[in-house]
Amino acid sequence: MLRLLVALPADVDRAVVCPPQGRLAAAVAERGIDHLPIRGTSVSFRLHPRWTAVGVADLGRSVADLRGHVRRWGPDVLHANSTRAGLLAAPLGRPPAVLVQVHDIMPAGAVSAAVRHILARRADAVVGVVDAASRAFNAGLGAAPARTVNISIDQERFGRPRARPDEVRRSLGVPEDAPLLGEVAQITPWKGQIVAIETLARVRERHPDAHLVLVGDIAFAGPAPRYDNAAYLSLLHERVAELGLEGAVHFAGHRDDVPDVLAALDLFLLPSWRDAFGTAAAEAMACGTVPLVSGDGGVPEYVEDGVSGRVLPPRDPDAWGRAASELLDDAPRREEMARRAREVARRFTDEASAAGMMAAYRELAS
């Protein structure tokens, strides 16, 4: 979203509505963009006897904050940058026109269906970040309101890693010549880190010196999120011990040098399910690292199996282990896939994303 804001034409006034604390507010201030503070909400698609009520109450207060900002700032278009943000905009009257951007493949269930029906009825436009997100939003609706505009990746940052691979590996505690697999994602079950760990166990049957690095930490904690992510992190450590992989799996947590880490990998793994854009896979491709991705979600829309990466069943570590071992055994094939992967990643520019969104904004503003 920050890259989109910067890439919009200079004559477009812009402001960001978000809570006053946190990295987003700081990044907005750093770029000199107007910041309009609201309280925010942790309301989740998972029903909870207590926290759903708390989240809905926060939602109501945030709607009141947003209504005041809209009245004073007077935008032509209100861009809700998630389905949750769309719920903040849904109760507002017109103007402004409301566009909801859908970053997720929304889950099945009564709450999700109710949210989609509300947004389809109240929003003036819905934009999915991949076709799979648009299709999931449109499922069961009388019309098909969502269309697709791909988001971008930071071409400058991920196209030109700064550090040497041997330096990065040394910082991770990985031998310089060891086969290295990696995943970059928040710690949560649907990102499939447990499959990545079990994949390493299969790979080490042919490549006993292979290592795995897991970059990322828990992004959503507490009772409101859909999954107990702290329990999942404990499960990952337990599985490493059960498989005898201590010393071969590296929990790197948050890293500020993600492009350098991606470039130091031999293979990137993303065994997620219902993942929409899968930003880290596109970023790995920009770094010239071959991705292995799940066939369940939107990532296969740009990763072509056997050409720019591999597309595999999301919960089948045997298949992932075979595919990874074959690529580790075949350096020329891996290099050709890496070349094709870079070509694909170059499509996801800030300019292309901004052009798609500007076309939607202009339709709404007119």
HUCORVEN-V551705 format. One record per backbone hydrogen bond with DSSP energy under -0.5 kcal/mol. NH is the residue of the N-H (numbers start at 0). CO is the residue of the C=O. If there is no record, write none. Layout:
NH|CO, NH|CO
This chain:
4|0, 5|1, 6|2, 7|3, 11|8, 12|10, 15|33, 17|15, 17|35, 25|21, 26|22, 27|23, 28|24, 29|25, 30|26, 31|28, 32|27, 33|13, 35|15, 36|34, 37|17, 46|44, 51|47, 53|49, 54|50, 55|51, 56|52, 57|53, 58|54, 59|55, 60|56, 61|57, 62|58, 63|59, 64|60, 65|61, 66|62, 67|63, 68|64, 69|65, 70|66, 71|67, 72|68, 73|69, 77|96, 78|76, 79|77, 79|98, 80|78, 85|81, 86|82, 87|83, 88|84, 89|85, 90|86, 91|88, 96|75, 98|77, 99|124, 100|79, 100|98, 101|99, 101|126, 102|100, 104|273, 105|103, 112|108, 113|109, 114|110, 115|111, 116|112, 117|113, 118|114, 119|115, 120|116, 121|117, 122|118, 123|97, 124|97, 125|144, 126|99, 127|146, 128|101, 133|129, 134|130, 135|131, 136|132, 137|133, 138|134, 140|137, 146|125, 148|127, 152|347, 154|152, 157|153, 158|154, 159|155, 166|163, 167|163, 168|164, 169|165, 170|166, 171|167, 172|168, 172|169, 173|168, 177|174, 180|210, 181|266, 182|212, 184|182, 184|214, 186|216, 187|185, 190|187, 191|188, 194|191, 195|191, 196|192, 197|193, 198|194, 199|195, 200|196, 201|197, 202|198, 203|199, 204|201, 205|202, 206|202, 209|206, 210|178, 211|247, 212|180, 213|249, 214|182, 214|212, 215|252, 218|216, 228|226, 231|227, 232|228, 233|229, 234|230, 235|231, 236|232, 237|233, 238|234, 239|235, 240|236, 241|237, 242|238, 243|240, 244|239, 247|244, 248|244, 249|211, 249|247, 250|248, 251|213, 251|249, 252|213, 260|256, 261|257, 262|258, 263|259, 264|260, 264|261, 265|179, 266|179, 267|289, 268|181, 269|291, 271|269, 272|189, 273|295, 274|295, 276|102, 280|277, 281|277, 282|278, 283|279, 284|280, 285|281, 286|282, 287|284, 288|283, 289|265, 290|307, 291|267, 292|290, 292|309, 293|269, 294|311, 296|294, 297|274, 298|274, 300|297, 301|298, 302|298, 303|301, 304|302, 305|308, 306|303, 307|303, 308|303, 309|290, 311|292, 315|312, 318|315, 319|315, 320|316, 321|317, 322|318, 323|319, 324|320, 325|321, 326|322, 327|323, 328|324, 329|325, 329|326, 333|329, 334|330, 335|331, 336|332, 337|333, 338|334, 339|335, 340|336, 341|337, 342|338, 343|339, 344|340, 345|341, 346|343, 347|344, 348|346, 352|348, 353|349, 354|350, 355|351, 356|352, 357|353, 358|354, 359|355, 360|356, 361|357, 362|358, 363|359, 364|360, 365|361
